[in-house]
Every structure is written in C-alpha cells, then in structure tokens.
Amino acid sequence: MPPFMIRLLSLVPLGFLCFVPLTAAAAAAPEAALAGSPAADNGRPMLLPVDTAPLIIAGGKNRADFAVEIARSDDEKARGLMYRRQFPQDRAMLFVFAPEERVVTMWMDNTPLPLDMIFADKQGKIVYIYEQAEPFSHRLISSLHPVSYVAELRAGQVKAHAVKAGQKMLHPVICGKCA
C-alpha cells in the first residue's frame, strides 16, 4: 500500500475503517488513477501557502505566534509534512477536521523532521500534546480525546514556548475573529 494511503488510513478513528471503491481502471493502475492529485506525491514535499493570519497559542502570560500552513483537504491532511526536510522553527501546519470532532491518530511516515503535535477541541482548547515525534516512525499517535484541530510544530517548540494543555489555539479558521 502506498505510504500516503497508510497515513490517510491513520487519520481514520481507531476501530473504524472505510473502503473506497476503485474503478476497474484504478484497480489495474492505481498510480495512474492518482496522477494529478496531491496524494500522488512521488516523494516530493507538499508546500502549502502560508496563511495571512498567524496561529496563536495563548494561555496565562504565555503567547506564541506561528506562521501557519493550513491542511484542509483529505489529501493535504494525509501528506502533511511528509518529505519536508526544512520547516522553520516559527512555522506550524494546522490540520482542520472541523466541524467534526473525533479521536484522531497521526504518524510520522516519510516525515524526516521530529515534530511536536498539539491536539485541540472545536473551541481551540488544547487537550493533548505529543512531543518529539520520531521521524519516519509508524507508531500511531492518538489525540486520546475528540479533537477538531491538530498543529504540528518543529520538535522542541512546545517546550520552548511553554505550551500546555488547557491553553488555546487561536486562528480565524478555529474561532473567527478571535485572533
């Protein structure tokens, strides 16, 4: 199974698997069926535009601002930071599952940089943090709680900015004009 499909399946809640029917042509030549889609990555990184509004993580006296790339489509969420060898310390990738809120699983397949993952509910409240995700690992990383958003940062940024559960992620995608 191609790596992007495995990552996409990892975004499906545990215990629930959906199968997408393939046409006869797609079954015979799945690579051709995917050509032109973001999922047909051919080992190249996906580069999303940086949003005009920063992702803000705030709580108490702490505030950290990150330039943010937003992964909205299933293909974008499946690829994430795969193959990215460069990702600035002040950058985040925000995965949007809203309006749905569910337990999300992620992994580091084809991801060469160690990452911190921040899981937030539909109001942007951080409910779980996973630090130092190991590059290229197939270990499933669960949100443990229903979430609508996941932010990936370069490893060490959670600690550097004292990000904690209970703080808020603020961005117009999450809370309108709150940021």
SULQUI-V834721 format. One record per backbone hydrogen bond with DSSP energy under -0.5 kcal/mol. CO is the residue of the C=O (numbers start at 1). NH is the residue of the N-H. E is the energy in kcal/mol with one decimal. If there is no record, write none. Layout:
CO:NH:E, CO:NH:E
This chain:
2:5:-0.9, 2:6:-1.5, 3:7:-2.3, 4:8:-2.3, 5:9:-2.6, 6:10:-1.6, 7:11:-0.7, 8:11:-1.2, 9:12:-1.4, 10:105:-0.6, 13:16:-2.1, 19:21:-0.6, 23:27:-2.6, 24:28:-2.0, 25:29:-2.1, 29:32:-0.6, 29:33:-1.7, 30:34:-1.4, 31:35:-0.8, 32:35:-0.5, 34:37:-2.4, 37:40:-1.7, 39:41:-2.2, 41:44:-2.4, 45:47:-0.5, 46:48:-0.6, 49:70:-0.6, 54:56:-0.6, 55:66:-2.5, 56:58:-0.6, 56:170:-3.5, 57:64:-2.2, 58:168:-3.1, 59:62:-2.1, 62:59:-2.2, 64:57:-2.7, 66:55:-3.0, 67:92:-2.3, 68:51:-3.4, 69:71:-0.6, 69:94:-2.9, 70:72:-0.7, 71:96:-2.4, 73:77:-2.6, 74:78:-2.3, 75:79:-2.0, 76:80:-2.9, 79:82:-2.8, 81:84:-1.8, 82:46:-0.6, 83:85:-0.7, 88:91:-1.5, 90:67:-2.5, 91:154:-0.6, 92:69:-2.4, 92:94:-0.5, 93:95:-0.6, 93:152:-2.6, 94:71:-2.9, 94:96:-0.5, 95:97:-0.6, 95:150:-1.7, 97:100:-1.3, 102:147:-2.8, 104:143:-2.3, 106:141:-3.1, 108:111:-2.3, 108:136:-1.1, 110:83:-3.6, 110:112:-0.7, 111:136:-1.6, 114:155:-2.2, 115:133:-3.6, 116:153:-2.6, 117:130:-2.9, 118:151:-2.8, 119:127:-2.7, 119:128:-1.5, 120:148:-2.5, 120:149:-2.1, 121:124:-2.0, 124:169:-2.8, 125:121:-2.4, 126:166:-2.7, 128:119:-3.0, 129:131:-0.5, 130:117:-3.4, 133:115:-1.1, 134:137:-1.7, 137:108:-1.4, 140:142:-0.6, 141:106:-2.7, 143:145:-0.6, 147:102:-2.4, 148:97:-3.2, 148:98:-1.1, 149:120:-2.9, 150:95:-3.5, 151:118:-2.8, 152:93:-2.0, 153:116:-2.6, 154:157:-1.9, 156:160:-2.5, 157:161:-2.0, 158:163:-2.5, 159:162:-1.2, 164:167:-1.7, 167:126:-3.1, 168:58:-2.6, 168:170:-0.5, 170:56:-2.8, 171:174:-1.5, 171:175:-2.7, 172:176:-1.7, 175:178:-0.9, 176:179:-0.6
